[in-house]
Amino acid sequence: ATAEYDYDKEEENELSFNEGDLIVEIEFVDLDWWSGKHSVTGEVGVFPGNYVKLH
């Protein structure tokens, strides 16, 4: 998935990213929150699914 917007984590288990970043290993936690791994930093966490676009 590619980030369409910047996201700064608010909780320790969340994932921060910038617009254009690639998020891999996507898992659907629920309809609104997804889990994934930042392709550059290797950080893993949850994030709002509407901030990224699946390809």
C-alpha positions, 0 to 999 in steps of 0.5 A: 500500500502507498501512503496518501497522507502523512500520519503521526502515531498517537499510540506506541503500537501505531505506525508513522509514515509520510505521503508516498511511503510504501507499507507492506505486509498489510493485515486488516485488523478491522474496517478502520485500522490496518496493520503493516510494516514500513518498507524503509524503517522496518517499523511495524504498527497499526494505522488508519486504513483510509490513509493508504491506497492498496495496489 
